[in-house]
């Protein structure tokens, strides 16, 4: 590798690090907002001022839910048009991810209240960790961890919303979509769509563990749905153990 190639690689690594740090900073801000929501909306006092503030936060969350959903739809259209023109869609995809996160946080808070906010306290740092993995670690581990994380979320929905709820069904649908994406990339050399931006995985990427993560996540949700929500609590630990095993495997693979 000559000097120009090393400089190009260093600049790319710096850009990736800066992008990852932006996501970490956004997660810190969102975590702080969740603290405020927990204090003034979930655990409000019975004074008139506290009640009025809680009602205002509820209205703001409801408005955020619909605004972020509209922004997500606009970002999806923008991304499709950008890719159709052969351009880069990094900004559009990032804005779509932000819109999705805001919609999800508002929806979960409004529907599940205290238990939902407790879950979001863990989920937001997990999103930040996934961003670090995406930019600074192996993409194969990113997809495996993403699928397993959706599986954990599906188990939480089975426990708190029921096996037949739209949230559990949505988690299963996301896992199936990710599995189809993996199979597509497997047949197209790691490319999700035409262009340099579509090269999500290296051509020599290994897919067995990623697809196995999909199978394990779906199996865990199916077992919890069949046996009952109480079992999902223990299956959560099994999924976390699987995530740790993936981390160890991909770390050793890098050595």
C-alpha positions as CSV (number, residue, x, y, z in Angstrom):
1,X,0.0,0.0,0.0
2,X,1.6,3.3,-1.1
3,X,1.3,6.7,0.6
4,X,-1.8,7.9,-1.3
5,X,-3.7,4.7,-0.5
6,X,-2.8,4.9,3.2
7,X,-3.9,8.5,3.3
8,X,-7.2,7.7,1.6
9,X,-7.8,4.8,4.0
10,X,-7.0,7.1,7.0
11,X,-9.4,9.8,5.7
12,X,-12.1,7.1,5.3
13,X,-11.5,5.8,8.8
14,X,-11.7,9.4,10.2
15,X,-15.0,9.9,8.4
16,X,-16.4,6.7,9.7
17,X,-15.3,7.6,13.2
18,X,-16.9,11.0,13.0
19,X,-20.2,9.5,11.7
20,X,-20.2,7.0,14.5
21,X,-19.6,9.7,17.1
22,X,-22.5,11.7,15.7
23,X,-24.8,8.7,16.3
24,X,-23.4,8.3,19.8
25,X,-24.0,12.0,20.5
26,X,-27.5,11.8,19.2
27,X,-28.1,8.7,21.4
28,X,-26.9,10.7,24.5
29,X,-29.3,13.6,23.6
30,X,-32.2,11.1,23.2
31,X,-31.4,9.4,26.4
32,X,-31.5,12.8,28.2
33,X,-34.9,13.5,26.7
34,X,-36.1,10.1,27.9
35,X,-35.0,11.0,31.4
36,X,-37.1,14.2,31.2
37,X,-40.1,12.2,29.8
38,X,-39.7,9.7,32.6
39,X,-39.6,12.4,35.3
40,X,-42.3,14.8,34.0
41,X,-44.6,12.5,32.0
42,X,-44.4,9.0,33.6
43,X,-43.8,9.9,37.2
44,X,-45.5,13.3,37.3
45,X,-46.9,14.7,40.6
46,X,-50.5,15.5,41.3
47,X,-50.0,19.3,41.4
48,X,-51.8,21.2,38.6
49,X,-48.5,22.4,37.2
50,X,-47.2,18.8,36.9
51,X,-50.4,17.5,35.4
52,X,-50.5,20.3,32.8
53,X,-46.9,19.6,31.9
54,X,-47.6,15.9,31.6
55,X,-50.5,16.7,29.3
56,X,-48.3,19.0,27.2
57,X,-45.6,16.3,26.9
58,X,-48.3,13.8,25.8
59,X,-49.5,16.1,23.1
60,X,-45.9,16.7,22.0
61,X,-45.2,13.0,21.8
62,X,-48.4,12.5,19.8
63,X,-47.4,15.2,17.4
64,X,-43.9,13.9,17.1
65,X,-45.3,10.5,16.2
66,X,-47.1,11.7,13.2
67,X,-44.4,14.2,12.1
68,X,-41.7,11.6,12.3
69,X,-43.9,9.1,10.4
70,X,-44.5,11.7,7.6
71,X,-40.7,12.5,7.6
72,X,-39.9,8.8,7.2
73,X,-42.2,8.4,4.2
74,X,-40.6,11.5,2.6
75,X,-37.1,10.1,3.3
76,X,-38.1,6.8,1.7
77,X,-39.3,8.5,-1.5
78,X,-36.2,10.8,-1.5
79,X,-33.9,7.8,-1.1
80,X,-35.6,5.9,-4.0
81,X,-35.3,8.9,-6.3
82,X,-31.7,9.5,-5.4
83,X,-30.8,5.8,-6.0
84,X,-32.7,5.9,-9.3
85,X,-30.5,8.8,-10.4
86,X,-27.4,6.8,-9.5
87,X,-26.4,9.2,-6.7
88,X,-25.3,8.6,-3.1
89,X,-28.1,8.2,-0.5
90,X,-26.2,8.3,2.8
91,X,-27.9,11.5,4.0
92,X,-31.3,10.2,3.0
93,X,-30.8,6.9,4.8
94,X,-29.5,8.6,7.9
95,X,-32.5,10.9,8.0
96,X,-34.8,7.9,7.5
97,X,-33.1,6.1,10.5
98,X,-33.5,9.2,12.7
99,X,-37.2,9.5,11.7
100,X,-37.7,5.8,12.5
101,X,-36.0,6.2,15.9
102,X,-38.1,9.2,16.8
103,X,-41.4,7.5,15.7
104,X,-40.5,4.4,17.6
105,X,-39.7,6.2,20.8
106,X,-42.9,8.3,20.7
107,X,-45.0,5.3,19.9
108,X,-43.6,3.0,22.5
109,X,-43.8,5.7,25.2
110,X,-47.4,6.5,24.4
111,X,-48.6,2.9,24.2
112,X,-46.5,1.2,26.9
113,X,-45.9,4.1,29.2
114,X,-43.6,3.2,32.1
115,X,-42.5,-0.2,30.9
116,X,-41.9,1.2,27.4
117,X,-39.7,4.0,28.7
118,X,-37.7,1.5,30.8
119,X,-37.1,-0.6,27.6
120,X,-36.1,2.5,25.7
121,X,-33.5,3.3,28.3
122,X,-31.7,0.1,27.2
123,X,-32.6,0.3,23.5
124,X,-31.2,3.8,22.8
125,X,-27.6,2.8,23.9
126,X,-28.0,-0.4,21.9
127,X,-28.7,1.7,18.8
128,X,-25.6,3.7,19.5
129,X,-23.6,0.5,19.8
130,X,-25.0,-0.7,16.5
131,X,-23.8,2.5,14.8
132,X,-20.3,1.9,16.2
133,X,-20.4,-1.6,14.9
134,X,-21.6,-0.5,11.5
135,X,-18.9,2.2,11.0
136,X,-16.0,0.7,12.9
137,X,-16.4,-3.1,13.0
138,X,-17.5,-5.9,10.7
139,X,-20.7,-5.5,8.7
140,X,-21.4,-9.2,9.1
141,X,-21.6,-8.8,12.8
142,X,-23.7,-5.6,12.4
143,X,-26.4,-7.6,10.5
144,X,-26.2,-10.5,12.9
145,X,-26.5,-8.2,15.9
146,X,-29.3,-6.2,14.2
147,X,-31.4,-9.4,13.6
148,X,-30.7,-10.7,17.1
149,X,-31.6,-7.3,18.5
150,X,-34.9,-7.3,16.7
151,X,-35.5,-10.8,18.1
152,X,-34.9,-9.5,21.6
153,X,-37.4,-6.7,20.9
154,X,-39.9,-9.2,19.6
155,X,-39.6,-11.2,22.8
156,X,-40.3,-8.0,24.8
157,X,-43.4,-7.4,22.7
158,X,-44.6,-10.9,23.3
159,X,-44.3,-10.4,27.0
160,X,-45.8,-6.9,27.2
161,X,-48.2,-6.7,24.2
162,X,-49.0,-10.3,23.4
163,X,-48.0,-12.8,20.7
164,X,-50.7,-11.6,18.2
165,X,-50.1,-7.9,18.7
166,X,-49.1,-5.7,15.7
167,X,-45.8,-5.0,17.4
168,X,-44.8,-8.7,17.6
169,X,-45.9,-9.3,14.1
170,X,-43.9,-6.2,13.0
171,X,-40.8,-7.6,14.7
172,X,-41.2,-10.9,12.9
173,X,-41.8,-9.0,9.6
174,X,-38.6,-7.0,10.0
175,X,-36.6,-10.2,10.7
176,X,-38.0,-11.8,7.5
177,X,-37.2,-8.7,5.5
178,X,-33.6,-8.8,6.8
179,X,-33.3,-12.5,5.9
180,X,-34.5,-11.8,2.4
181,X,-32.0,-9.0,2.1
182,X,-29.2,-11.3,3.2
183,X,-30.2,-14.0,0.7
184,X,-30.3,-11.3,-2.0
185,X,-26.8,-10.0,-1.1
186,X,-25.5,-13.6,-1.0
187,X,-26.5,-14.0,-4.6
188,X,-25.2,-10.6,-5.7
189,X,-21.7,-10.4,-4.1
190,X,-22.8,-8.4,-1.0
191,X,-24.5,-5.7,-3.1
192,X,-27.9,-4.6,-2.0
193,X,-28.5,-2.3,-4.9
194,X,-26.5,-1.0,-7.9
195,X,-23.7,1.5,-7.3
196,X,-20.9,1.8,-4.9
197,X,-23.2,2.8,-2.0
198,X,-25.1,-0.5,-2.4
199,X,-22.0,-2.6,-1.5
200,X,-23.1,-3.3,2.0
201,X,-21.0,-6.5,2.6
202,X,-17.7,-7.6,1.1
203,X,-17.9,-10.1,-1.8
204,X,-16.3,-12.8,0.4
205,X,-18.7,-12.3,3.3
206,X,-19.9,-15.4,5.2
207,X,-23.7,-15.7,5.5
208,X,-24.4,-18.8,7.7
209,X,-24.2,-17.0,11.0
210,X,-26.3,-14.1,9.8
211,X,-29.0,-16.4,8.5
212,X,-28.7,-18.6,11.6
213,X,-29.3,-15.4,13.7
214,X,-32.6,-15.0,11.7
215,X,-33.6,-18.5,12.4
216,X,-32.8,-18.3,16.2
217,X,-34.6,-15.0,16.5
218,X,-37.8,-16.3,14.8
219,X,-37.6,-19.6,16.8
220,X,-37.3,-17.7,20.1
221,X,-40.3,-15.5,19.3
222,X,-42.3,-18.6,18.1
223,X,-41.5,-20.5,21.3
224,X,-42.4,-17.5,23.5
225,X,-45.7,-17.0,21.6
226,X,-46.6,-20.7,21.9
227,X,-45.7,-21.3,25.5
228,X,-46.6,-17.9,26.9
229,X,-45.2,-14.5,27.6
230,X,-43.5,-15.5,30.9
231,X,-41.0,-17.7,29.0
232,X,-40.0,-14.7,26.9
233,X,-38.3,-13.2,30.0
234,X,-35.9,-16.2,30.1
235,X,-35.5,-16.3,26.4
236,X,-34.2,-12.7,26.5
237,X,-31.2,-14.0,28.4
238,X,-30.6,-16.7,25.8
239,X,-30.7,-14.1,23.0
240,X,-28.2,-11.9,24.9
241,X,-26.0,-14.9,25.3
242,X,-26.2,-15.5,21.6
243,X,-25.2,-11.9,20.9
244,X,-22.2,-12.3,23.2
245,X,-21.2,-15.5,21.4
246,X,-21.4,-13.6,18.0
247,X,-19.2,-10.8,19.4
248,X,-16.6,-13.3,20.6
249,X,-16.7,-15.1,17.2
250,X,-16.3,-12.1,15.0
251,X,-13.6,-10.6,17.3
252,X,-11.6,-13.8,17.1
253,X,-12.1,-13.8,13.3
254,X,-10.5,-10.4,13.0
255,X,-7.3,-11.5,14.7
